[in-house]
Amino acid sequence: MEHIVTVQDAVTAFADFVEPTRAELNAIDAEMPVILADVDLLDAYIITLDRTPTELDERRIRRARRRLLAAHVNQLKSADGRTGGVA
């Protein structure tokens, strides 16, 4: 008969490596405006899923698209400044 054992020791042995590094957290912070703008765009699309989009819905979607594009541009500009002109 084989014994069933837990792998708790094996899992917790790498617990220090499970947490994100400071560089990973900084990368998430740098990308957060794009993530939030993308969520706003998805929210605008979700609102129109069960109905025909009204003029207000279409404006909301256009504004959300513009915010997302602006967030991407700002992210690229900030990345361009950090990497010395690579873009």
TINURO-9013 format. One record per residue (C-alpha): residue number from 1; residue in three letters; x, y, z. Coordinates in Angstrom, 3 decimals. Layout:
BEGIN
<r><resi>NUM</resi><resn>ala</resn><c1>X</c1><c2>Y</c2><c3>Z</c3></r>
...
This chain:
BEGIN
<r><resi>1</resi><resn>met</resn><c1>0.000</c1><c2>0.000</c2><c3>0.000</c3></r>
<r><resi>2</resi><resn>glu</resn><c1>1.286</c1><c2>3.475</c2><c3>-0.874</c3></r>
<r><resi>3</resi><resn>his</resn><c1>1.053</c1><c2>6.172</c2><c3>1.707</c3></r>
<r><resi>4</resi><resn>ile</resn><c1>-0.508</c1><c2>9.464</c2><c3>0.798</c3></r>
<r><resi>5</resi><resn>val</resn><c1>1.545</c1><c2>12.345</c2><c3>2.140</c3></r>
<r><resi>6</resi><resn>thr</resn><c1>1.157</c1><c2>16.059</c2><c3>1.866</c3></r>
<r><resi>7</resi><resn>val</resn><c1>3.521</c1><c2>18.213</c2><c3>-0.068</c3></r>
<r><resi>8</resi><resn>gln</resn><c1>3.264</c1><c2>21.102</c2><c3>2.380</c3></r>
<r><resi>9</resi><resn>asp</resn><c1>7.022</c1><c2>21.177</c2><c3>3.010</c3></r>
<r><resi>10</resi><resn>ala</resn><c1>7.763</c1><c2>21.254</c2><c3>-0.684</c3></r>
<r><resi>11</resi><resn>val</resn><c1>5.226</c1><c2>24.018</c2><c3>-1.295</c3></r>
<r><resi>12</resi><resn>thr</resn><c1>6.197</c1><c2>26.224</c2><c3>1.625</c3></r>
<r><resi>13</resi><resn>ala</resn><c1>9.893</c1><c2>25.819</c2><c3>0.894</c3></r>
<r><resi>14</resi><resn>phe</resn><c1>9.439</c1><c2>28.280</c2><c3>-1.988</c3></r>
<r><resi>15</resi><resn>ala</resn><c1>7.091</c1><c2>30.668</c2><c3>-0.167</c3></r>
<r><resi>16</resi><resn>asp</resn><c1>9.608</c1><c2>33.527</c2><c3>-0.429</c3></r>
<r><resi>17</resi><resn>phe</resn><c1>9.555</c1><c2>33.234</c2><c3>-4.209</c3></r>
<r><resi>18</resi><resn>val</resn><c1>5.764</c1><c2>33.375</c2><c3>-4.449</c3></r>
<r><resi>19</resi><resn>glu</resn><c1>5.586</c1><c2>37.099</c2><c3>-3.636</c3></r>
<r><resi>20</resi><resn>pro</resn><c1>6.139</c1><c2>39.531</c2><c3>-6.504</c3></r>
<r><resi>21</resi><resn>thr</resn><c1>9.440</c1><c2>41.346</c2><c3>-6.606</c3></r>
<r><resi>22</resi><resn>arg</resn><c1>9.737</c1><c2>45.108</c2><c3>-6.296</c3></r>
<r><resi>23</resi><resn>ala</resn><c1>10.475</c1><c2>45.318</c2><c3>-10.029</c3></r>
<r><resi>24</resi><resn>glu</resn><c1>7.306</c1><c2>43.373</c2><c3>-10.826</c3></r>
<r><resi>25</resi><resn>leu</resn><c1>5.244</c1><c2>45.627</c2><c3>-8.562</c3></r>
<r><resi>26</resi><resn>asn</resn><c1>6.760</c1><c2>48.713</c2><c3>-10.224</c3></r>
<r><resi>27</resi><resn>ala</resn><c1>5.891</c1><c2>47.296</c2><c3>-13.646</c3></r>
<r><resi>28</resi><resn>ile</resn><c1>2.300</c1><c2>46.741</c2><c3>-12.517</c3></r>
<r><resi>29</resi><resn>asp</resn><c1>2.128</c1><c2>50.301</c2><c3>-11.172</c3></r>
<r><resi>30</resi><resn>ala</resn><c1>3.465</c1><c2>51.656</c2><c3>-14.464</c3></r>
<r><resi>31</resi><resn>glu</resn><c1>0.842</c1><c2>49.710</c2><c3>-16.421</c3></r>
<r><resi>32</resi><resn>met</resn><c1>-2.077</c1><c2>50.464</c2><c3>-14.078</c3></r>
<r><resi>33</resi><resn>pro</resn><c1>-3.424</c1><c2>53.480</c2><c3>-16.059</c3></r>
<r><resi>34</resi><resn>val</resn><c1>-3.681</c1><c2>51.282</c2><c3>-19.158</c3></r>
<r><resi>35</resi><resn>ile</resn><c1>-5.366</c1><c2>48.505</c2><c3>-17.193</c3></r>
<r><resi>36</resi><resn>leu</resn><c1>-7.923</c1><c2>50.891</c2><c3>-15.681</c3></r>
<r><resi>37</resi><resn>ala</resn><c1>-8.638</c1><c2>52.509</c2><c3>-19.058</c3></r>
<r><resi>38</resi><resn>asp</resn><c1>-9.134</c1><c2>49.051</c2><c3>-20.557</c3></r>
<r><resi>39</resi><resn>val</resn><c1>-11.568</c1><c2>48.181</c2><c3>-17.761</c3></r>
<r><resi>40</resi><resn>asp</resn><c1>-13.505</c1><c2>51.394</c2><c3>-18.499</c3></r>
<r><resi>41</resi><resn>leu</resn><c1>-13.754</c1><c2>50.417</c2><c3>-22.165</c3></r>
<r><resi>42</resi><resn>leu</resn><c1>-14.940</c1><c2>46.922</c2><c3>-21.270</c3></r>
<r><resi>43</resi><resn>asp</resn><c1>-17.526</c1><c2>48.426</c2><c3>-18.922</c3></r>
<r><resi>44</resi><resn>ala</resn><c1>-18.787</c1><c2>50.637</c2><c3>-21.737</c3></r>
<r><resi>45</resi><resn>tyr</resn><c1>-19.103</c1><c2>47.603</c2><c3>-24.000</c3></r>
<r><resi>46</resi><resn>ile</resn><c1>-20.806</c1><c2>45.512</c2><c3>-21.309</c3></r>
<r><resi>47</resi><resn>ile</resn><c1>-23.448</c1><c2>48.182</c2><c3>-20.800</c3></r>
<r><resi>48</resi><resn>thr</resn><c1>-24.493</c1><c2>47.796</c2><c3>-24.442</c3></r>
<r><resi>49</resi><resn>leu</resn><c1>-24.571</c1><c2>43.997</c2><c3>-24.570</c3></r>
<r><resi>50</resi><resn>asp</resn><c1>-28.267</c1><c2>43.577</c2><c3>-23.936</c3></r>
<r><resi>51</resi><resn>arg</resn><c1>-29.579</c1><c2>46.582</c2><c3>-25.829</c3></r>
<r><resi>52</resi><resn>thr</resn><c1>-29.056</c1><c2>48.672</c2><c3>-28.916</c3></r>
<r><resi>53</resi><resn>pro</resn><c1>-26.428</c1><c2>51.311</c2><c3>-28.137</c3></r>
<r><resi>54</resi><resn>thr</resn><c1>-27.827</c1><c2>54.795</c2><c3>-27.754</c3></r>
<r><resi>55</resi><resn>glu</resn><c1>-25.996</c1><c2>57.959</c2><c3>-28.730</c3></r>
<r><resi>56</resi><resn>leu</resn><c1>-24.863</c1><c2>58.301</c2><c3>-25.118</c3></r>
<r><resi>57</resi><resn>asp</resn><c1>-23.510</c1><c2>54.733</c2><c3>-25.159</c3></r>
<r><resi>58</resi><resn>glu</resn><c1>-21.605</c1><c2>55.424</c2><c3>-28.362</c3></r>
<r><resi>59</resi><resn>arg</resn><c1>-20.064</c1><c2>58.561</c2><c3>-26.830</c3></r>
<r><resi>60</resi><resn>arg</resn><c1>-19.136</c1><c2>56.612</c2><c3>-23.713</c3></r>
<r><resi>61</resi><resn>ile</resn><c1>-17.392</c1><c2>53.979</c2><c3>-25.851</c3></r>
<r><resi>62</resi><resn>arg</resn><c1>-15.567</c1><c2>56.634</c2><c3>-27.912</c3></r>
<r><resi>63</resi><resn>arg</resn><c1>-14.385</c1><c2>58.405</c2><c3>-24.756</c3></r>
<r><resi>64</resi><resn>ala</resn><c1>-13.217</c1><c2>55.127</c2><c3>-23.247</c3></r>
<r><resi>65</resi><resn>arg</resn><c1>-11.313</c1><c2>54.287</c2><c3>-26.437</c3></r>
<r><resi>66</resi><resn>arg</resn><c1>-9.640</c1><c2>57.703</c2><c3>-26.390</c3></r>
<r><resi>67</resi><resn>arg</resn><c1>-8.673</c1><c2>57.279</c2><c3>-22.730</c3></r>
<r><resi>68</resi><resn>leu</resn><c1>-7.218</c1><c2>53.850</c2><c3>-23.503</c3></r>
<r><resi>69</resi><resn>leu</resn><c1>-5.226</c1><c2>55.182</c2><c3>-26.452</c3></r>
<r><resi>70</resi><resn>ala</resn><c1>-3.997</c1><c2>58.127</c2><c3>-24.368</c3></r>
<r><resi>71</resi><resn>ala</resn><c1>-2.930</c1><c2>55.766</c2><c3>-21.592</c3></r>
<r><resi>72</resi><resn>his</resn><c1>-1.021</c1><c2>53.630</c2><c3>-24.125</c3></r>
<r><resi>73</resi><resn>val</resn><c1>0.678</c1><c2>56.724</c2><c3>-25.547</c3></r>
<r><resi>74</resi><resn>asn</resn><c1>1.658</c1><c2>57.946</c2><c3>-22.069</c3></r>
<r><resi>75</resi><resn>gln</resn><c1>3.017</c1><c2>54.514</c2><c3>-21.220</c3></r>
<r><resi>76</resi><resn>leu</resn><c1>5.084</c1><c2>54.440</c2><c3>-24.412</c3></r>
<r><resi>77</resi><resn>lys</resn><c1>6.390</c1><c2>57.960</c2><c3>-23.766</c3></r>
<r><resi>78</resi><resn>ser</resn><c1>7.442</c1><c2>57.075</c2><c3>-20.245</c3></r>
<r><resi>79</resi><resn>ala</resn><c1>9.059</c1><c2>53.843</c2><c3>-21.462</c3></r>
<r><resi>80</resi><resn>asp</resn><c1>10.832</c1><c2>55.812</c2><c3>-24.185</c3></r>
<r><resi>81</resi><resn>gly</resn><c1>12.308</c1><c2>58.144</c2><c3>-21.591</c3></r>
<r><resi>82</resi><resn>arg</resn><c1>13.553</c1><c2>55.272</c2><c3>-19.439</c3></r>
<r><resi>83</resi><resn>thr</resn><c1>15.136</c1><c2>53.209</c2><c3>-22.200</c3></r>
<r><resi>84</resi><resn>gly</resn><c1>16.936</c1><c2>56.007</c2><c3>-24.018</c3></r>
<r><resi>85</resi><resn>gly</resn><c1>14.823</c1><c2>56.320</c2><c3>-27.167</c3></r>
<r><resi>86</resi><resn>val</resn><c1>13.819</c1><c2>52.783</c2><c3>-28.028</c3></r>
<r><resi>87</resi><resn>ala</resn><c1>10.252</c1><c2>52.738</c2><c3>-29.293</c3></r>
